[in-house]
Amino acid sequence: MHKLPAPVQEKERLHWIDAAGGFNIFGILMVNIGVFSAPYFIYGGGEIIWNASVDRITQS
């Protein structure tokens, strides 16, 4: 007989997987925080702020 799909019971959950997922979401937020706070970088505004030669080399 087949079991119907149901949520995992609390005692069967692997809490480290929940913690790892939260850590991953936090990491994604930290990587993208510049885009969230300064949308002009999306449209090529970075050249105005990052105009040193080291910045140009890093962006290439």
Secondary structure, DSSP 8 states (H G I E B T S, - for coil): ---------GGG--HHHHHHHHHHHHHHHHHHHHHHH-GGGTTTTHHHH--SHHHHHHH-
